[in-house]
Amino acid sequence: MKYVKIPNNPVFASAVLVAADAPETVISGLKKLGIGVILGGKIDYAVKAVNCHIDTQILHIGDNVFVVSPLVYQHYRNVLTGAKLLVGESSGQSSYPDDAVYNAANTGRYVIHNFKYTDKTALSVLKEEKIQVSQGYSKCSLCIVNENSVITEDKGIANSLERHNIDVLVISAGDVVLDGLQYGFIGGASGKLSEKILAFAGDITTHRDYERILKFCLDRGVGPISLCGGSLVDVGSIIPIIEKE
């Protein structure tokens, strides 16, 4: 398996939030890096494959501030004791677009979503520049490399972002596994562990566009790493919780 060499004494997030049903190999890979793993909650959606996906339940605003579906607020209050949690107005239950109300992608400079669907509480506290796209599952669809660079399978999102001078790498769909559905998405199979390290749930070298992904990341000073072997798995994103500065 190919890994980008991790620099000596890397500064990782102290902890990350992952789905309660994420593969044990993914969780073990995070723990081997010395990163604490906090498991998310569960909401019964029409599409059972995403019941535990944290990117449909909670939106990271930044600086350890999160907007959370009221259906899982108590769970996150119990496990995210060092974070500020705001209760969303929307339950985020049922089927699309209701299950996409917290699925905005926040790069730190931009917030990308179909804002017709975004939870109203989240909209009131998001301060970054907003970019409207047609896709409600924006976080699932976008692997954030840095505040101005993303990777996606969604050509519609790519076209919208390129009009805002955001660097976009469009990759082939179908190489990310999501049990119960035809395939998953690259955003749901990834997450930043630090400013310079981008982690993937599974072996990134299994993706047919691996070489392009590797070059895109390295050109921006970001090293992609595989948390475990096997196919990439859409786990509903990996979200950093407490970062060491």
N, C-alpha and C positions, 0 to 999 in steps of 0.2 A: 504494500500500500504506500502511496506517495503522500508525504506530509511536507508542508512548508516548514522549514526549521524554525522552532520557536526561540526567540531571543533569550539570552540568559536573564534571569530575574524579571520575567514579564510581569506587568501590572494588569492583572485580570480583575473583572468584577468579583466582588467577594461572594456573591450569590447570584443565581439565575432562577427564573421561574419557568417551569416546563409542565407539560400536560401530565396528569396523573397516570395516563395510560401510555406514556412514551416508552419505547423499548428500553429494557434494562441495560442494554449495551450502550445506549446514548447516555443514560444517567451515570453509568460507570465511567464512561469517557470523561464526563465533566468532573466527577469526583477525583479521578486520577490527576487532573490538573489542579487540584486543591480548591475547587470551586464548590461552594455549598449549593445544594439543589433543593428548591422549594416547589412542591407539587401544587398544581392548580386545582380548581373545583370542577364540578360537573353540572351541565345544564342539559335537559332532555330536549334535543332539537328534532325536527322532522327528519333531518339527515343525521343518522346515528353516528356516522363516521367522525363527526366533529364535536360530539358531546363534551369531550374534555379539552378541546382546543382553547387555550388561554387567549388567543388573539380574537376570539369572538366574545370573550367575557370581560376583558379588562383592557383599558387603553393607557399606555404609559405616556404621561404628559411631559415628564422630565423632572430632574431633581427629586426623584423618589416620590413623585405625585402621580396618582393613578385615579382614573374614573372607572368604577366597577358596576357591573349589572347588579341590581338589587337582589337577584336570585342567588347570587354567590357572595354577596357583600360580607356576611358573617364569616364565611370560610377565609376570605382574604384578610379580614380584620384579625383573625386568629394567627395566620401564618406570616403576614407582612407587618410585624409589630413596629418596625422602624420606618414605615412609610406613611405618607399622608394619603388617605383614601377618601374619595368623594363618591357618593352614591349617585349613579346615573338615573335618569328619568325613565329610560327604556329597559324593559326586562331582557331584551335581546333574545327572546325565545321564539319558537316556531320555525318557519322557513324563510328563505330569502325574500325580501331584504331585511326582515326583522332580525335575523341572526348576524347581520353585518354592521349593526349600529356602532360597535366598538372596534371595527376592523379597519380603522384609518391607519395609514403609515406615516409615522413621524420621523423624519430624517434628522431632526435637530434644527434644521433651517426651514424646511417645508413640511406641511401636513397635506397628505394626498388622500383624497377620498371622494366618493359621491356624496356631497354634503346634503342632498335631499334625505339621506338615510341617517346621518351622523346623530348620535345622542345629543340632546340639547344641552345637557350639563357639560359634556365634553367640548362642545362648540364654544361655550361661554368662557372656558379657561384656556383653550388652545391659542397661543400667541404667535406662532410661526405663520409665515406666509402660506395661504391656502391655495391649493391647486385642485380644481374640479376635474374629476374623471368620471367616466360612465360606470366603472367597476366598483361595486360595493365592497367586494373582498379585496381591498387594496393591500392590506398588510400581508395577507396570504400570498398575494401576487408579486410582491416586491421584496427582493433581497437587498437590504441597505448596506452598501459598501462604505460610503461616507455621506456627509450631509448633502453632497451634490452629485452622487453617483449611485446608480441602482442596477440590478439585474432582474429581468422579468421575462416570462413567456408571453405576456399580454401585449400584443402590438398596438392595441388601442390606447392603453396606458402609456406605452412608449412614445407614441405620436404626441400625446398631450404634454408629456414631460419635456420632450425635445424642444417644444415651442417655448419652454421656459429655460432653455439652455442648460438643462440637466443632462449629465452624461448617462446614457442608457445602453446596456448590452442586452440585446434581444436573443434569447436562447430557444432551443427546441423544447416543445412540450412532450411529456410522456415518460420522462426518466425519473420521476419522483413518485414513490408509492404512497397511496392512501387507501387503506383497506376499506372495501365497500364502495369505492368509487373508481372510475376508469383510471385516474391518476391524480396526484397532488401537485403542489406548486413550490417553487424554489424559495419563496419567502417563508412559507411554513416549515421548511426544512433547514432553516438557518437562523443565526443570530450573532451579534457582535459580543465578544467576550472582553474586548478592550478596543481602544481606538485603532490598534494595528492588527488585531486578530479577529477573523471571521470564522465561526464554527459551523460545520454542517452535520446534520443528523444522518450518519451514514458515510460512505466513502465517496467523496466528491469526484474521484477519478473514474467512477462508473458512469458519470454523465457523458453523453456523446460530445458535448461542447466543453469538456473539462479544460482543454488547452486554452480556449478563448476566455473562459472564466478565470483561469489562473493568471493570464496576461493582464486582463482587465483589472483584477485586484492588485497585482504586484505593481502595475503602472501607477497605482494610487497609494502605494506604500502600505497596502493591507495584505496580510498573509492568510490565505484560506487553509483551514485544518479540518481533518476528518475526525469525528469523535469516536467512530467505530467502523468496522468493516460492513460490507453488504450494500444494498441499494440505498439511495437517499430516501428518507421517509419524511413525509409531511406530518410534523408533530404539533402543528399550530403555533409555530415560532418558538424561539428561545429568547427570553426577555431578561436583560440584566436588571438587577434590583439595587444593590448597593455597590458603588464603585469606589475603589481606593484611589485617591488622588495624590 
